[in-house]
Amino acid sequence: MKKLPEVTLAFWIMKIAATTLGETAGDLFAQTLKLGYFVTTIALFLMFVVTLVVQLRSRRYNPFFYWTVILSTSMAGTTMSDFMNRDASAKYLSAGATSLGWGPQGLGLGYPEGAAILVSILLAIFLAWKLSGMTFQIRDIVTFRAEALFWSAILVSNTLGTSMGDFLSDSSGLGYLGGALLVSGVLAVLVALMKVPVVPNVLLFWIAFVLTRPLGATAGDLLTKPHAKGGLDLGTAGSSAVLLAALFGLMAYAQVQERRTALPA
């Protein structure tokens, strides 16, 4: 019984929607509600564990279970990245805030250092995966061990993607829209490379999976950040509510499609 979805256009649309919501919802809890990166990261990581247990215990693919875990990794990845890379300086505080909430304010590693650590962890996961002899093909992942490795890679890749997206938005000079356009251009190149036989589609999948996270991060920041910073200033609460409704609509559609394919001909 398959546990993971088919990789189609709908898959990528839902992935981008989930990662964009992960950015806006993570910022909603950590910044707008002033819970801070530390407390929010702990809470969202626990949510990830709960949703992951539900997914791992499921005997077959369920769109609601699968995409809830993707969403929880995106939300946890947002605050984990922020906690690693940022600090309590005024640059990272929202208007009128004097702190980032209870607990440590942030490690302040910076985006390059944080990304280097996350890349190293992700490569270590892939190395362990390779040495295990289990497949990287998402459609063929059916065992508990393979799925555990898959979700470990997903959590780290979404955290890494947040660091990349924030770097493009905040430090590269491209801004939110420029960062989103750059990532979109790279993704278009990956789509073109799918037609090149010498480039493994599995490699392209994982590169695209990582890159859709900075696309979601920059898109989320574009929606929520104030006009003075180049955003649309729609707010984290409103943007998250709209994105959540859209994602649940897509999950409901995927559930209907899954039931239709499961029916005997």
N, C-alpha and C positions, 0 to 999 in steps of 0.2 A: 504494500500500500504506500503510495507516495505521500510524503509529509510536507513537501515544498511546492510552490506554484510553478507553472510553466512561465518561461521568460518571454513575454510578448510585449507589444507596445503598451498594453494596459498595465502590465507589471511596472514599467518604468514611469508611467504617469502616476501610479499610486506611490511609488518610491519617492518621487520628487515631492508629491503632496505631503507624505508622511514626514520627510526630512524638513520641509519648510515649516510644518506644524511643530515639529520637534524644536526648531529654533525659536519660534514665537512663544510656545508654551514654556520652554525652559527659561526664557527671559522674563516671561510673565511671573513665574514663581520666584526666581532669584532676584530680579531687579524691580519690577513693578510692585510686587507684594513685599519686597524688601526682606525676603527670607535669607538671602545671601547664597553664595555659591556652595559653601560647605554643607549647610543643612539641606539645601535643595538637592545636591548631589547624592547625599545619603538617602533621602526619601525616594528620589527617582531611581536610584540603583536598586533599592528594595522592590520598587514597583516592577523593574525589569526582571528581577529574580522570580517574582510571583507570576508574571505573564509567561516567562520562559518555562517554568514548571508546568503550567497549563499546556503550553505548546508541546513540550517533550512527552507529556503523558497522553496526548491525543494520539489516536491510532491511525489517523489519516489526515490529509490536508484540510484545514478549515481556514478560510480567508480571514475570519474575525480573529482567530487565535494568532495566525501568522503575522498579520499586519499590526496587531496590537503590540507584539514583541518588537517589530520594526519601529513603531512609534516610540515605545519605551526606550529603545536603544538610542534613538535620535534625541529624545529629551534628556536622557542621562548623559549622552555624549556632549550635548551643548554645555551643560553646567560643569562636567568633568574637564572639558577643554578650557572653559573660562577659569575654573579654579586653578588649573595648572599654569595657565599663561598670564593671567592678569594679577593685579594687586589692588590695594586700597587707594590708589592715587585718584585725583579728580578726573583724570581722563576716562576712567571706567565707571564713574558714579553717575546715576541719573540725576536729573534736575532736582535740587532740594535735598538730596541724600547726603548724609555725613559718614555712612559706613555701608558695608556690603552685608550686613546682618550679623547674627551671632556666630561665634566660632572664628577660626582662621579666615582672614580676609582674601587669601589667594597666595599662591606660591610665587607668582611673578616671574616665571621662567622665560616668558616671551614666546612668540609664535614659532620662530625657527627652532629653538631648543625643545619646546614642547612637541613640535612635529617630528623632530629627529627621534625623540624617545618613543613616540607612538609608532613611527615607521619601524623601528627596531623590534618593538613588541609584535607588530603585525607580521613582520618577516619571520619571527620566531614561531608564531602560530602556524604560518604556512609551511615552515620547515618541519615542524612536528607532524603536520597533516601529511606532508609528502612522505616522510619516513614511516608513517603508519600504513602506507599502501592504499589508503582509501581514496575514493574518487573526489575530484573537485567539481564534477558536473552536478549542478544543482538538482537536475531532474532525477539523478541516481542516488541522492543522499537519502537513505532510508533507515540507517542504523542509529542507535543512541549516540555512540562515540562520534560518528561523522557529523551528526547534527549538533552535538556539543561543540565541536571544533568550528563548525559553520557559524554558530551564534557568537562564539568568542571572537571570530574574525569580524563579524558584523558590528559588534559593540566597539571594538577598537577602530575599525574603519570609519564608523560614524563619528567617533571622537576626533580622529585624525582629520576627517573632512570638515569638521567645525573649525579646527585650527587653521586649515587652509583657507576656508571661506572668510574667516575673520581677518586673516593676514591680507587677503586680496581687498577686502572692504576697508580696513582700517590703516594698513601700513604700506600698501603697494602704490597708493596714489590713484588707483583705478576707480575707487568709489564703489557703491553697492551695485549700480547698474552696469558699470564697466566690468566689475568682477563677474557678474552673472553672464554677461555677454562673452567674456573670455572662456569661462567654463563651458558654456553652450557650444562655442566654436570647437573646443577640444573634443567634446562629446560627438559633434558632427563628424570629426575626423575618425573617431573610433567606429562610428557606424559605417563609414566608407571602407575602413580596414577589414570589416567583416567579410568583404568580397575578396580579400587577398588570402590565398590558401596558406601561405607560409606563416601567417599570424594566427596562433591558436585562439579560438573563440572563448575558451575558458579564461585566458589572460585578459582579453578585451572585456569580458564580463566583470572581472574583479576591479579592473582599472575604472570602468564606468561606474561600478557600484560605489567606489570611493569618491569619484568626482561628482556624482549626483548629490552628495552631502554638502560640499561647498556651494553647489548651485542652490540647494535649499537654504543654506545659511545666508548667502547673499540676498536671495529673494525675500527671506524672512526679515532681514535687516532693512531691505528696501521698503517693505510694507510698514514697518513699525517705527523706524527711527525718525527723529524730527526733521523738518525741512532744512534747518540750519546745517545738519550733517549729511544732507543729500537724500533723505528718506521721504516717504509719502506721509508719515506721521498718522497712520491709521490706528496706532495703539496695539499693544500686545493682546489685550483682552478681546477686542473686536476681531482682529485678524485671526486669532486662535479659534474663536467660535466659528467663523466662516470656514476656515480650513478643516476644522473637526467635522462640521456638517458635510463638507465635500468628501472627506475621506470616508466617513461612515456610509455615504451614498455609494461610493465606489466599492466599498467592502460588501455592501448588500447586493450590488450588481454582480460582483465576483462570486458571492455565495449562490445566487440564482444560477449563474452559468455553471458552477461546479456541480450543482444538483442535476442540471440537465444532462451534463456529460456522464454523470454516474448512472443515469437511468438506462436500463437495457434497451437495445434497439428493437 
